[in-house]
Amino acid sequence: MTFVFLTTLIFAASCGREDDDQVREPKVRPVKLITLSGASDLQTAKYPATVSAEQRSELSFQVGGLIEDIAVTESQEVQEGDVIARLDQRDFQSQANSARSQFANAEEEYQRAVRLSREDAIARSVLEQRESQRDVARAQLDSAEKALEDTVIRAPFSGVVAQVGFEERETVPAGQVVATLIGKGDLEVTVNLPASIIAESQEVEARGTFVILDAAPNRRIEATFKEANLLADATSQTYAITFTFQPPGNLIILPGMNATVELSGARRSPDPEASRIAVPLSAILSDGAARYVWIVDPDSMTVSKREVTVSDGIGETAIVTEGLEMGETIATAGASYLAEGMQVRPWTE
């Protein structure tokens, strides 16, 4: 019995030492690693955007009234000049007819006054009065005919009806959007760039702009610059930059879809020998006012802290001007959990 008890104690002590040995083994932490290269290789910025139609029109009546006919449905293709909607025209037609009759009478009275004036049969002031009355009647006729014309909405360009906001026999006020028409040509996206990037625009040479749809993340669609709003948003202090792109034939892209605009470029430095290395923002850590990265020794796969000097970058990168050299390996994702001398391994997803 005593022998069994001693054997059990020796076995337990042996297991405890094995557990202690396992605890004391250094922990190898998985982190994402990158090998450093020039800023021009990594200078890519991504900004959220929403797709819109380059050609878009919100159609409304310039006069209010009762809708007699909605001639289109949503998603219907139309040609320039096609009727979209029409108001009940009876009152407008009556007003136009009345104005036309009044103008005809005023014109006749004026011409009679002209003939009498040639014979010195009426005073000059009477002729001027008849002329004024004729001009007023003409203006009223033009206004009535314009109102009659405005009872019909026609497509200003060929496209697709995106939305219809009213139904027949509804009363619509003047200026209320009845239908939205979008063109079938190019689409556009607008991104908001911070003032710091706009200020450095002379140092950044754009190499390419691509649109990546959330619905098709594996497709990069080339885009071209269209326009820039030179007035900053009062709240965000950003500038709206618009790009256009041609939708691929095998993708259905509609206004309102979410997308990412990818801007690629190469930063030009006045000193070609200057060390300008772009690194992901996740690799830059702070210790008070100092900033540092974790350098990975490729032989021992251990990390060491190194202080760096960082200038402004764009998008998801930062530009390191001092402290790093080309070809060195640093830790990115997971860097905030590292300690001096810790052993790491590449993080594979």
C-alpha positions in Angstrom: 0.0 0.0 0.0 2.8 2.4 0.9 4.6 1.5 -2.4 1.5 2.4 -4.4 1.1 5.7 -2.6 4.8 6.7 -3.3 4.5 5.7 -6.9 1.4 7.9 -7.3 3.2 10.9 -5.8 6.2 10.4 -8.1 3.9 10.2 -11.2 2.0 13.3 -10.1 5.2 15.2 -9.5 6.5 14.1 -12.9 3.3 15.3 -14.7 3.5 18.7 -12.9 7.1 19.2 -14.2 5.9 18.4 -17.7 3.1 21.0 -17.4 5.5 23.6 -16.1 7.8 22.9 -19.0 5.0 23.4 -21.4 3.9 26.7 -19.8 7.5 28.0 -20.0 7.8 27.4 -23.7 7.7 30.7 -25.6 4.4 31.5 -27.3 4.6 32.0 -31.0 2.1 34.6 -32.0 0.6 34.7 -35.6 0.8 38.1 -37.2 0.5 39.5 -40.7 4.0 40.3 -42.2 5.0 42.6 -45.1 8.3 43.2 -46.8 8.9 46.9 -47.3 9.1 48.5 -50.7 8.8 52.0 -52.0 5.9 54.3 -51.4 5.0 54.3 -55.1 4.3 50.6 -54.9 1.8 50.9 -52.0 0.3 54.3 -52.6 -3.3 53.2 -53.0 -6.3 54.8 -51.3 -9.8 53.5 -51.1 -12.9 55.6 -50.5 -16.6 54.7 -50.1 -19.0 55.9 -52.8 -22.5 55.4 -54.2 -23.2 54.8 -57.9 -25.4 57.4 -59.6 -26.4 58.0 -63.2 -24.4 60.6 -65.1 -27.6 61.6 -66.9 -30.5 61.9 -64.5 -33.6 64.1 -64.5 -36.4 64.5 -62.0 -39.5 65.4 -64.1 -42.3 67.6 -62.8 -45.2 69.7 -64.1 -44.6 73.5 -64.0 -48.3 73.9 -63.3 -50.5 72.1 -60.8 -53.6 70.0 -61.7 -55.3 66.7 -62.0 -53.2 63.9 -63.6 -55.2 62.5 -66.5 -52.6 60.1 -67.8 -49.4 58.4 -66.7 -48.0 57.1 -69.9 -45.1 55.1 -68.5 -44.2 52.4 -65.9 -41.1 52.0 -63.9 -38.2 50.3 -65.7 -39.7 51.3 -69.1 -37.4 52.5 -71.8 -38.4 55.8 -73.4 -37.1 57.9 -76.3 -36.4 61.6 -76.2 -39.8 63.4 -76.7 -42.0 60.6 -75.5 -44.9 61.6 -73.3 -44.4 60.7 -69.6 -47.5 62.1 -68.1 -50.4 64.5 -68.9 -52.7 66.7 -66.8 -56.4 67.3 -67.4 -56.1 70.1 -70.0 -59.7 71.4 -70.1 -59.3 74.4 -67.9 -55.9 75.3 -69.4 -57.4 74.9 -72.9 -60.3 77.2 -72.0 -57.9 79.8 -70.6 -55.8 79.7 -73.7 -58.8 80.1 -76.0 -60.0 83.1 -74.0 -56.6 84.7 -74.1 -56.4 84.1 -77.8 -59.8 85.8 -78.3 -58.8 88.8 -76.2 -55.6 89.2 -78.1 -57.4 89.1 -81.4 -59.7 91.8 -80.3 -56.9 93.9 -78.9 -54.9 93.5 -82.1 -57.9 94.6 -84.2 -58.4 97.7 -82.0 -54.8 98.6 -82.3 -54.8 98.2 -86.1 -57.9 100.4 -86.3 -56.2 103.0 -84.1 -53.2 102.9 -86.5 -55.4 103.7 -89.5 -57.1 106.5 -87.7 -53.8 107.9 -86.5 -52.6 108.2 -90.1 -55.7 110.3 -90.9 -55.1 112.4 -87.7 -58.6 111.2 -86.5 -57.4 110.2 -83.0 -55.0 111.5 -80.5 -51.5 110.0 -80.2 -52.2 109.0 -76.7 -55.2 106.8 -77.8 -52.9 105.0 -80.2 -50.4 104.3 -77.5 -53.1 103.1 -75.2 -54.4 100.6 -77.9 -50.8 99.4 -78.4 -50.3 98.9 -74.7 -53.6 96.9 -74.4 -52.5 94.8 -77.4 -49.1 94.0 -75.8 -50.8 93.0 -72.5 -53.2 90.7 -74.3 -50.2 89.1 -76.2 -48.4 88.5 -72.9 -51.5 86.9 -71.4 -51.9 84.7 -74.5 -48.2 83.6 -74.3 -48.6 82.7 -70.6 -51.8 80.7 -71.2 -50.3 78.8 -74.1 -47.2 78.1 -72.0 -49.4 76.8 -69.2 -51.2 74.5 -71.6 -47.9 73.2 -72.9 -46.7 72.6 -69.4 -49.6 70.1 -68.8 -47.5 67.5 -70.7 -44.2 66.1 -69.5 -42.0 64.7 -72.2 -38.7 62.8 -71.9 -35.8 65.3 -72.2 -33.5 62.4 -73.4 -33.6 58.7 -74.1 -33.4 56.5 -71.1 -35.2 54.4 -68.5 -37.9 55.4 -66.1 -36.4 54.8 -62.7 -39.4 55.8 -60.5 -43.0 57.0 -60.9 -44.3 59.0 -57.9 -48.0 59.5 -58.8 -51.0 57.7 -60.2 -53.7 58.8 -62.6 -56.6 61.0 -61.1 -54.3 62.3 -58.4 -53.8 66.0 -57.9 -50.2 67.1 -58.2 -48.8 70.6 -57.2 -46.5 72.5 -59.5 -42.8 71.4 -59.1 -43.6 68.1 -57.4 -41.5 65.2 -58.9 -43.7 62.9 -60.9 -41.1 60.6 -62.4 -37.3 60.2 -62.4 -35.6 59.4 -65.7 -32.0 58.1 -66.0 -29.9 57.8 -69.1 -28.5 54.5 -70.4 -25.0 55.8 -70.8 -22.1 56.2 -68.3 -22.5 56.0 -64.6 -20.6 58.0 -62.0 -19.3 57.9 -58.5 -18.4 60.8 -56.1 -15.8 60.5 -53.3 -14.9 63.1 -50.7 -11.2 63.7 -50.4 -9.7 65.4 -47.3 -8.1 68.8 -47.6 -4.6 67.4 -46.9 -4.8 65.3 -50.0 -6.0 68.1 -52.2 -3.2 70.3 -50.9 -0.6 67.8 -52.0 -2.2 67.2 -55.4 0.8 68.5 -57.2 3.0 65.8 -55.6 0.8 62.9 -56.5 0.7 61.5 -60.0 -2.5 59.5 -60.5 -1.9 56.2 -62.1 -5.3 54.7 -62.2 -8.8 54.9 -60.8 -11.1 51.9 -60.4 -14.6 51.3 -59.1 -15.3 48.1 -57.1 -18.9 47.3 -56.5 -19.9 45.8 -53.2 -22.1 43.4 -55.2 -19.2 42.4 -57.4 -16.0 42.7 -55.3 -13.8 40.8 -57.7 -14.4 43.2 -60.6 -12.3 46.4 -60.9 -13.9 48.8 -63.4 -11.7 51.5 -64.8 -13.0 55.1 -64.2 -12.0 58.5 -65.5 -12.0 61.9 -63.8 -15.0 64.1 -64.5 -15.1 67.1 -62.2 -14.0 68.4 -58.8 -16.0 70.7 -56.5 -13.5 73.4 -55.4 -15.6 74.4 -52.3 -15.0 72.3 -49.2 -17.9 70.8 -47.3 -18.4 73.1 -44.2 -18.7 70.1 -41.8 -16.2 67.5 -43.0 -13.8 69.8 -44.8 -13.6 67.5 -47.7 -13.9 68.1 -51.5 -16.3 66.2 -53.7 -14.5 64.5 -56.7 -16.5 62.8 -59.4 -15.5 60.0 -61.7 -17.4 58.4 -64.6 -17.2 54.8 -65.8 -18.8 52.6 -68.5 -20.7 49.6 -66.9 -19.5 46.3 -68.3 -22.0 44.5 -70.5 -22.2 41.4 -68.3 -23.0 43.4 -65.1 -26.3 45.0 -64.1 -25.3 48.2 -62.3 -28.0 50.5 -61.0 -27.9 53.9 -59.3 -27.8 53.7 -55.5 -25.5 50.7 -55.4 -22.6 50.9 -52.9 -19.1 50.9 -54.2 -15.4 51.6 -53.4 -13.3 53.9 -55.4 -9.7 52.9 -55.6 -7.1 55.6 -56.3 -3.6 54.5 -57.2 -0.7 56.9 -57.6 3.0 57.4 -57.2 4.3 60.1 -54.8 7.1 62.2 -56.3 9.8 63.4 -54.0 12.1 66.4 -54.7 15.0 64.2 -53.5 15.1 60.9 -55.4 17.4 59.4 -52.8 15.0 60.2 -49.9 13.7 57.2 -48.0 9.9 57.2 -48.4 8.3 53.9 -47.5 4.6 53.3 -47.4 3.3 51.0 -44.7 -0.2 50.1 -43.6 -1.7 52.3 -40.9 -2.2 49.1 -38.7 1.6 48.7 -38.5 2.2 52.2 -36.9 1.9 52.2 -33.1 2.2 55.0 -30.6 4.1 55.3 -27.3 3.3 58.7 -26.1 4.5 61.2 -28.8 6.8 58.6 -30.4 5.7 56.2 -33.1 7.2 52.8 -33.8 6.9 49.6 -35.7 7.8 46.0 -34.9 10.8 44.8 -37.0 10.9 41.0 -37.7 14.2 39.2 -37.7 13.8 36.7 -40.6 16.3 34.3 -39.1 15.0 34.0 -35.5 11.4 35.2 -36.3 11.6 37.5 -33.2 10.4 41.1 -33.1 12.1 44.3 -31.9 10.7 47.8 -31.5 12.0 50.5 -33.7 11.0 54.2 -33.6 10.0 55.8 -37.0 9.2 59.2 -38.4 5.8 59.3 -40.1 4.4 61.9 -42.5 0.9 62.2 -43.8 -0.3 59.4 -46.1 -3.5 58.7 -47.9 -6.2 56.2 -47.5 -5.0 53.1 -45.6 -1.3 53.8 -45.7 1.2 56.1 -44.0 4.5 57.4 -45.3 7.6 56.6 -43.2 10.5 58.9 -43.9 13.0 57.7 -41.3 13.6 54.5 -39.4 13.0 51.9 -42.0 14.8 50.4 -45.0 13.7 48.7 -48.1 13.5 45.0 -47.8 12.9 44.9 -44.1 10.0 42.9 -42.7 7.5 44.4 -40.3 4.4 43.2 -38.5 1.0 44.7 -39.4 -2.2 43.1 -38.2 -1.7 41.8 -34.7 1.2 44.2 -34.0 -0.5 45.8 -31.0 -0.2 42.4 -29.1 3.6 42.0 -29.5 6.4 42.5 -26.9 10.1 42.8 -27.3 11.8 39.6 -28.3 8.5 37.7 -28.9 8.6 35.0 -31.5 6.1 35.3 -34.3 4.9 33.3 -37.4 3.2 34.4 -40.5 -0.6 34.7 -40.2 -2.3 32.8 -43.0 -6.0 33.2 -43.6 
